[in-house]
């Protein structure tokens, strides 16, 4: 009976752990017209599901947001793009992103 209880609790705890979100590094590349942010799956040998939220700010102080979500296979990345409305007058000057993933 004790073995059955231990086995069931191990199965439940591993199932609950599989649904927990964890942070993944997200990097952004910025030029005047576009901010490109990416989160990569270089650390795990299995596909992960990620939500990536990106933010960029223009020289006039306007904030823009975008997001992407999906499955990221080992060795691949997920991208988020933010485009400036008028990059010759109000270029993008900063960008950042955060990514949360789960197995």
PLY file of the C-alpha trace (Angstrom):
ply
format ascii 1.0
element vertex 103
property float x
property float y
property float z
element edge 102
property int vertex1
property int vertex2
end_header
0.00 0.00 0.00
2.82 2.41 0.88
4.51 1.65 -2.42
1.31 2.50 -4.28
0.97 5.82 -2.42
4.60 6.73 -3.17
4.17 5.79 -6.84
1.00 7.85 -7.22
2.56 10.90 -5.53
5.62 10.64 -7.78
3.43 10.54 -10.87
1.35 13.49 -9.71
4.36 15.61 -8.76
6.09 14.96 -12.09
2.88 15.82 -13.93
2.53 19.07 -12.03
6.16 19.97 -12.64
5.72 19.49 -16.38
3.19 22.33 -16.49
5.24 24.92 -14.60
6.50 27.95 -16.52
10.18 28.88 -16.46
12.08 31.88 -17.81
14.25 31.67 -20.93
16.73 34.37 -21.98
15.39 36.63 -24.72
17.71 38.86 -26.74
16.82 41.82 -28.93
18.52 43.40 -31.94
17.53 46.99 -32.67
17.88 49.26 -35.68
15.94 52.42 -36.52
13.11 50.58 -38.27
12.79 47.21 -36.52
13.36 45.51 -33.19
13.80 41.75 -33.48
13.67 39.73 -30.26
14.24 36.01 -29.97
14.17 33.22 -27.41
16.01 30.02 -28.26
15.83 26.41 -27.14
19.54 25.58 -26.88
19.36 24.12 -23.35
16.80 21.36 -23.70
16.65 18.23 -25.85
12.87 18.35 -26.11
10.45 20.86 -27.65
9.22 23.62 -25.33
6.17 25.87 -25.62
7.00 29.57 -25.18
5.25 32.92 -24.78
7.50 35.84 -25.76
6.51 39.45 -25.00
8.55 42.25 -26.59
8.58 45.99 -26.03
10.25 48.80 -27.96
10.39 52.55 -27.48
10.84 55.23 -30.13
12.92 58.39 -29.88
9.74 60.37 -29.11
8.96 58.07 -26.20
6.18 55.98 -27.75
6.01 52.38 -26.50
5.08 49.51 -28.79
4.37 45.91 -27.83
4.12 42.63 -29.66
4.11 38.96 -28.72
4.51 35.50 -30.18
3.81 32.05 -28.84
4.46 28.56 -30.06
6.50 25.39 -29.90
10.27 25.81 -30.08
12.17 22.68 -31.07
15.71 21.96 -29.81
18.24 24.23 -31.50
15.58 26.61 -32.86
14.31 30.05 -31.85
11.02 31.92 -31.70
11.00 35.53 -32.93
9.01 38.69 -32.20
9.23 41.75 -34.47
8.27 45.34 -33.73
8.33 47.84 -36.60
8.55 51.61 -36.28
5.68 53.58 -37.83
7.98 56.23 -39.34
11.63 55.29 -38.76
13.10 58.30 -40.57
11.34 60.73 -38.20
10.81 58.64 -35.04
13.25 55.70 -35.00
13.27 52.89 -32.46
15.91 53.41 -29.77
15.38 50.61 -27.27
13.86 47.17 -27.06
13.52 44.33 -24.58
11.72 41.03 -24.25
10.90 38.31 -21.77
10.09 34.69 -22.51
8.34 32.11 -20.39
8.27 28.50 -21.49
7.10 25.09 -20.34
7.62 21.50 -21.41
0 1
1 2
2 3
3 4
4 5
5 6
6 7
7 8
8 9
9 10
10 11
11 12
12 13
13 14
14 15
15 16
16 17
17 18
18 19
19 20
20 21
21 22
22 23
23 24
24 25
25 26
26 27
27 28
28 29
29 30
30 31
31 32
32 33
33 34
34 35
35 36
36 37
37 38
38 39
39 40
40 41
41 42
42 43
43 44
44 45
45 46
46 47
47 48
48 49
49 50
50 51
51 52
52 53
53 54
54 55
55 56
56 57
57 58
58 59
59 60
60 61
61 62
62 63
63 64
64 65
65 66
66 67
67 68
68 69
69 70
70 71
71 72
72 73
73 74
74 75
75 76
76 77
77 78
78 79
79 80
80 81
81 82
82 83
83 84
84 85
85 86
86 87
87 88
88 89
89 90
90 91
91 92
92 93
93 94
94 95
95 96
96 97
97 98
98 99
99 100
100 101
101 102
